[in-house]
Amino acid sequence: MEQKVKIKEVVSITHDVKQFKTEKPAGYNYTPGHATEVSINKEGWQDKKRPFTFTSLHDADHLEFVIKIYPDHDGVTEQMDALEPGDELILRDTWGAIEYNGPGYIIAGGAGITPYIAMLRDLKRKDKLEGMKLLFSNKTEKDIILKAELDALLGEHATYVITDQKDTSHKKGHIDQEFLKKEINDFDQKFYVCGPPKMTKEIAAILENLGADPNQVTLDDQ
């Protein structure tokens, strides 16, 4: 079922990521990690749907999405870059993209962190963050989405990996097999992986190779 909602607020999070807060329809329910298909209520764009994960908690009085803008794709996110409060989005039914199954490692690349934002916020509220760790890969430090909040949520358990910036103060390199062997002592635990499709597929294979149970690895890609 389609629902039209007005945008209430637009905030720039990084140089190419925006946070959109919208109205919340009565009775519209979801759980942390769930997503919906979104389109823009403008001529020619109503049927162009893209999946986005809710970053707001399910009982908030508004909906929130954190969306990376791809200006070179000539698509939905490029159009969203120009949206302002008062413009409308079209939402559909929700579905479970990712769900919390217990403490473990989140391994994310770029916008792949977005499915976990509501999950971490929910765990914080329930005082259940213990055991959660984050390995978050980005091209440069300025690409890190909601770093201050992630630091506040996870403290020393948030590890940032920078691939394309020489002078970074964080770990430099890629999340590959050697990196994971150094960072993780025990692969008999849960893993949540989300990033570009190639990265997600490669990390899933690496985790299995290092002894992780594929049934304990939750995969999603951006």
C-alpha positions as CSV (number, residue, x, y, z in Angstrom):
1,M,0.0,0.0,0.0
2,E,1.4,3.4,-0.9
3,Q,1.6,6.2,1.6
4,K,2.5,9.9,0.8
5,V,4.4,11.7,3.5
6,K,5.8,15.3,3.6
7,I,9.4,15.9,4.3
8,K,9.8,17.8,7.6
9,E,13.6,18.3,7.7
10,V,16.7,17.8,5.5
11,V,20.1,17.7,7.2
12,S,23.5,17.3,5.5
13,I,25.4,14.5,7.3
14,T,28.5,14.4,5.1
15,H,29.4,15.9,1.8
16,D,27.3,13.4,0.0
17,V,24.9,12.0,2.6
18,K,21.6,13.6,3.7
19,Q,19.2,12.8,6.5
20,F,15.5,13.1,5.6
21,K,12.9,13.3,8.4
22,T,9.3,12.9,7.3
23,E,5.8,12.5,8.6
24,K,4.8,9.1,10.0
25,P,1.5,7.7,8.8
26,A,-0.8,6.5,11.6
27,G,-0.3,2.8,12.2
28,Y,2.9,2.6,10.1
29,N,5.0,0.0,11.9
30,Y,8.5,-1.5,11.4
31,T,11.3,-2.9,13.5
32,P,15.0,-1.8,13.5
33,G,16.7,-2.9,10.3
34,H,13.5,-2.9,8.3
35,A,13.3,-1.0,5.0
36,T,10.7,0.2,2.5
37,E,10.7,1.2,-1.2
38,V,10.7,5.0,-1.6
39,S,9.9,7.2,-4.5
40,I,9.5,10.9,-5.0
41,N,6.0,12.4,-5.5
42,K,6.9,14.4,-8.5
43,E,5.9,14.0,-12.2
44,G,8.0,11.2,-13.8
45,W,9.4,9.9,-10.5
46,Q,6.4,8.3,-8.7
47,D,7.2,4.9,-10.1
48,K,11.0,5.0,-9.7
49,K,11.4,3.1,-6.4
50,R,14.5,2.6,-4.3
51,P,14.9,0.6,-1.1
52,F,15.9,2.6,2.0
53,T,16.3,1.4,5.6
54,F,14.6,3.4,8.4
55,T,17.1,5.0,10.7
56,S,14.5,6.2,13.2
57,L,13.2,4.1,16.0
58,H,9.9,2.5,15.4
59,D,8.0,4.5,18.1
60,A,9.3,7.9,17.0
61,D,6.7,10.4,15.9
62,H,8.5,10.8,12.5
63,L,10.3,8.6,10.0
64,E,14.0,9.1,9.2
65,F,16.2,8.0,6.3
66,V,20.0,8.5,5.9
67,I,20.7,8.4,2.2
68,K,23.8,8.7,0.2
69,I,23.5,10.9,-2.9
70,Y,24.9,9.6,-6.2
71,P,24.9,12.7,-8.5
72,D,26.5,10.8,-11.4
73,H,23.8,8.1,-11.5
74,D,21.1,10.4,-12.9
75,G,18.6,8.7,-10.6
76,V,16.4,8.9,-7.5
77,T,19.1,10.0,-5.1
78,E,20.3,12.8,-7.4
79,Q,16.7,14.0,-7.4
80,M,16.4,13.7,-3.6
81,D,19.4,16.0,-3.3
82,A,17.2,18.8,-4.4
83,L,14.3,18.0,-2.1
84,E,13.2,20.4,0.6
85,P,10.8,20.4,3.6
86,G,7.3,20.3,2.2
87,D,8.1,18.0,-0.7
88,E,6.6,14.6,-0.6
89,L,7.9,11.0,-0.7
90,I,5.9,7.9,-1.5
91,L,6.4,4.9,0.9
92,R,5.3,1.3,0.5
93,D,5.0,-1.7,2.9
94,T,8.0,-2.5,5.1
95,W,10.1,-5.6,5.1
96,G,12.9,-7.1,7.1
97,A,16.2,-6.3,5.5
98,I,18.2,-6.9,8.6
99,E,17.2,-8.0,12.1
100,Y,19.2,-8.2,15.4
101,N,20.0,-11.8,16.3
102,G,22.4,-11.2,19.2
103,P,25.7,-9.5,19.8
104,G,28.6,-9.7,17.3
105,Y,30.5,-7.8,14.7
106,I,29.0,-5.3,12.3
107,I,31.2,-5.1,9.1
108,A,30.0,-2.2,7.0
109,G,31.2,-0.3,4.0
110,G,30.1,3.3,3.2
111,A,26.3,3.6,3.2
112,G,26.2,0.0,4.4
113,I,26.1,1.4,7.9
114,T,22.6,2.7,7.4
115,P,20.7,-0.6,8.1
116,Y,22.4,-0.8,11.5
117,I,21.8,2.8,12.8
118,A,18.3,2.1,14.1
119,M,19.4,-1.3,15.5
120,L,22.2,0.3,17.5
121,R,20.0,3.1,18.7
122,D,17.5,0.5,19.8
123,L,20.1,-1.6,21.6
124,K,21.4,1.6,23.4
125,R,17.9,2.4,24.6
126,K,17.5,-1.2,25.9
127,D,21.0,-1.2,27.5
128,K,22.0,-4.2,25.3
129,L,25.0,-2.8,23.4
130,E,27.4,-5.0,25.2
131,G,29.2,-7.4,22.8
132,M,28.5,-5.3,19.7
133,K,31.6,-4.2,17.7
134,L,31.9,-2.3,14.4
135,L,34.4,-2.5,11.6
136,F,33.5,0.4,9.3
137,S,35.3,1.0,5.9
138,N,35.3,4.3,4.1
139,K,37.3,5.9,1.3
140,T,38.3,8.9,3.5
141,E,37.5,10.3,6.9
142,K,35.0,12.8,5.6
143,D,32.9,9.9,4.2
144,I,32.3,8.4,7.7
145,I,28.5,8.6,8.3
146,L,27.3,9.7,11.8
147,K,30.8,9.1,13.3
148,A,30.1,11.1,16.5
149,E,27.0,9.1,17.2
150,L,28.8,5.8,16.5
151,D,31.6,6.8,18.8
152,A,29.1,7.7,21.5
153,L,27.3,4.3,21.0
154,L,30.3,2.0,20.7
155,G,33.3,3.9,22.0
156,E,36.5,1.8,21.5
157,H,34.5,-0.9,19.9
158,A,34.0,1.2,16.8
159,T,37.0,0.7,14.4
160,Y,37.3,2.8,11.2
161,V,39.2,1.6,8.2
162,I,40.2,4.2,5.6
163,T,41.1,3.0,2.1
164,D,42.0,6.1,0.1
165,Q,43.5,8.7,2.5
166,K,47.2,8.6,3.3
167,D,47.1,10.9,6.3
168,T,44.3,9.2,8.2
169,S,44.5,8.8,11.9
170,H,42.4,5.6,11.6
171,K,43.5,2.2,10.4
172,K,44.5,2.3,6.7
173,G,43.9,-0.5,4.3
174,H,41.0,-2.8,3.4
175,I,38.9,-5.2,5.3
176,D,40.4,-8.3,3.8
177,Q,41.3,-11.8,5.2
178,E,44.5,-10.6,6.8
179,F,42.8,-7.6,8.4
180,L,40.0,-9.8,9.8
181,K,42.5,-12.3,11.2
182,K,44.3,-9.6,13.1
183,E,41.1,-7.8,14.4
184,I,39.0,-10.8,15.4
185,N,40.1,-13.5,17.8
186,D,36.9,-15.7,17.7
187,F,35.0,-16.4,14.5
188,D,32.4,-18.5,16.4
189,Q,30.0,-15.6,16.8
190,K,27.5,-13.5,14.8
191,F,28.4,-11.2,12.0
192,Y,26.3,-8.5,10.2
193,V,27.7,-7.5,6.8
194,C,26.5,-4.7,4.6
195,G,28.2,-2.7,1.9
196,P,28.6,-2.7,-1.9
197,P,27.7,-6.1,-3.4
198,K,31.2,-7.0,-4.3
199,M,32.5,-6.2,-0.8
200,T,29.6,-8.1,0.9
201,K,30.2,-11.2,-1.2
202,E,33.9,-11.2,-0.6
203,I,33.6,-10.7,3.2
204,A,31.0,-13.5,3.4
205,A,33.5,-15.9,1.7
206,I,36.4,-14.7,3.9
207,L,34.4,-15.2,7.1
208,E,33.4,-18.7,6.1
209,N,37.0,-19.4,5.2
210,L,38.1,-18.2,8.7
211,G,35.6,-20.5,10.4
212,A,32.4,-18.5,10.8
213,D,29.2,-20.4,10.5
214,P,27.4,-19.1,7.4
215,N,24.1,-19.4,9.4
216,Q,25.5,-16.8,11.8
217,V,26.3,-14.3,9.1
218,T,23.6,-11.8,8.1
219,L,24.2,-10.3,4.7
220,D,22.8,-7.3,3.0
221,D,24.2,-5.1,0.2
222,Q,23.8,-1.5,-0.8
